[in-house]
Amino acid sequence: MLQLGQFPDHDFDAPLGLLSDCHRRIERFLDVMIQVCVARAGDEPHADEREALRRATEYFRVAAPRHTQDEEESLFPRLRAAGDPRVADVLAEIERLEADHEAAAQKHAEVECLVTHWLDNGRLASGEVAHLSRALQDLSSLYQAHIAVEDERVFPLAADVLSREEIRSLGHEMARRRGLMRNLWGE
């Protein structure tokens, strides 16, 4: 049986950790999709594999765009406005990360189309399998570099240069994006 679900180690009170937890989910869901693609080679997936593909596709359609918004609309603007000279060192990397988000969204659209076709029809033609495999490998390569920059450079820098209140506001915005504000802080 394929294992997908895992509770995050952090919550909205520790938004930088929560962003990193999301990276672990991205890696796991992508790995599962790659494993099923390799194991089945376009043949009918088993029930647990179908569910895994469905859940992974849903995650990348719903949760991944929120993660991108968390970074592009909440975290990156705070870093740009921080006025700390250390931020200048990563500004070019932040711009590349934003370009990565767009490239990933395009690849995810390709993957979703192919996986949906696979689940609806039970099979993929060999050309479709090759296309899906390439798209998943492209995503894997993109995310490997992207996540390393965020986890090793951007998030630690944010922890150093953003105030406690800015980090708290970041968590509030992330929770609000998911419709959770009232439940967490009574707002």
PESULNOR-V88503 format. One record per residue. N is the residue number from 1. NEAR is the number of other ideal C-beta (glycine too) atoms within 12 Angstrom. Layout:
# PESULNOR-V88503
[[N/NEAR] [N/NEAR]]
This chain:
# PESULNOR-V88503
[[1/11] [2/25] [3/14] [4/29] [5/17] [6/14] [7/11] [8/23] [9/16] [10/21] [11/21] [12/31] [13/21] [14/23] [15/38] [16/38] [17/25] [18/35] [19/42] [20/30] [21/28] [22/37] [23/33] [24/25] [25/32] [26/35] [27/28] [28/27] [29/40] [30/38] [31/25] [32/36] [33/43] [34/30] [35/26] [36/40] [37/35] [38/19] [39/21] [40/27] [41/20] [42/26] [43/20] [44/19] [45/31] [46/17] [47/14] [48/19] [49/28] [50/24] [51/21] [52/33] [53/40] [54/27] [55/27] [56/40] [57/35] [58/23] [59/30] [60/38] [61/21] [62/20] [63/28] [64/33] [65/24] [66/28] [67/39] [68/32] [69/26] [70/37] [71/39] [72/29] [73/21] [74/34] [75/41] [76/32] [77/23] [78/33] [79/38] [80/24] [81/17] [82/26] [83/14] [84/21] [85/12] [86/19] [87/26] [88/16] [89/16] [90/29] [91/23] [92/15] [93/24] [94/31] [95/18] [96/21] [97/34] [98/28] [99/19] [100/31] [101/30] [102/19] [103/23] [104/34] [105/24] [106/18] [107/31] [108/38] [109/21] [110/25] [111/39] [112/30] [113/22] [114/33] [115/42] [116/24] [117/23] [118/32] [119/29] [120/18] [121/16] [122/16] [123/18] [124/30] [125/17] [126/13] [127/13] [128/24] [129/25] [130/17] [131/24] [132/37] [133/29] [134/20] [135/31] [136/36] [137/22] [138/25] [139/37] [140/28] [141/20] [142/29] [143/37] [144/21] [145/22] [146/36] [147/31] [148/20] [149/27] [150/37] [151/27] [152/16] [153/26] [154/41] [155/36] [156/20] [157/30] [158/37] [159/27] [160/20] [161/27] [162/32] [163/17] [164/15] [165/11] [166/26] [167/31] [168/22] [169/23] [170/36] [171/33] [172/25] [173/31] [174/38] [175/28] [176/24] [177/26] [178/25] [179/11] [180/21] [181/18] [182/12] [183/13] [184/20] [185/17] [186/9] [187/12]]
